[in-house]
């Protein structure tokens, strides 16, 4: 699969959605960070999610740190999140243990 990371900033642009066979968009954490308090960030995030859903793309929100952010994103149709709410960055060996615990429902 192919994903566009940090969508909405830097080199990512709407033209890439047509030019490449994209499967997934990752919403940049800069938009997620103030999602609940900044009306502009909220508008950008909901627009990205809506557009991605219409294009049948999987959506991942980066930098999710609170249950409130996660809840808002899920209500908008973004089911995948990454960030400190789930886990801090882990070395490979710790990640394996984390993943196994997650699959067993221990997390």
N, C-alpha and C positions, 0 to 999 in steps of 0.2 A: 504494500500500500504506500501511498504518498501523502504526506501531511504538510501543511503550511504552518510553520511555527511562528509565534508572536504576531498573529494576524492583526493587521491594523496599524502596524508601525514599521519603520525601516523600509526594507525592500519589498515587503509584501504588498500586492496591489490586486485590484479586482480582475485585471487582465490575466493574472496567473490562473484564475479559476477556469478560464476558457482555454488557455494555452496548454496547460498540463492536465493530465488525468489525476485530479485531486480526490482523495477519499476522506480527508479529515482536516478540519481547521482547529487550530489551538488559539484561543482568545488570549491576547497578551495580558499579563498580570497587571500592567499599568492601568487597564480599564477595570479590572476586577477589584483592585485595592480599595477604591473609593466608591464602589458600586452602590452601596446603600445610602451614601450621603451626597453624591454628586449626580445631579439630574442628567448632565451631559454624558457621563460615563454609563449611566443606566440606559440612556437612549442608544448609545453606540453598541453596548452589549446586546440589548434586545434586538437591534437591527441585524447584527452579525448572526445571532442565533436564528432569526427568522429567515434570513437569506440562505444560510447553510441548510436549514430544514427544507426549503424549497428546492435547493440543488441536490438534495438527498446526500448530504455530507454529514459525517460524524463530527460532533463538536466536543472539544475539551477546553475547559476554562483553567488557566494557569493561575497560580498564586492564591488559591482559596485557603483562607485561614480561619474562617468562622462558620458555624452552622447556619447563621443567618444568610451569609453569602451563598452557601450551598443550596439552601432552601429556595432563595430567589432564583438562582440559576436553574434549578430543577423545575420550578414553576414555569419558566420560560421555555423549557424543552432541552436544556443542556444537562445530560445525564452523567457525563464524565468530568471529573475534576482532578486536579493535582495541586498539591501545596501542603503546607504545614498542618492543615486540618487532618490530612491523611497520614503524613509522616514527614519528618525531616529528611534531607538527603542521606542515604545510607551507603556504606561500603558494600561491595558485592556480597560478602559472606553474611553480613547482617540483613541484607535485602532478602536473601534466600530464606532465612529464618522468619522474617517478617511476612513474606509471601505465603509460606507454609501455614503460619498461624492464621493469616487472613483467610486462606482457603478452608481451614478447619473451623472457621467461625470464632476463633479466639480473640479477634480484634474487635 
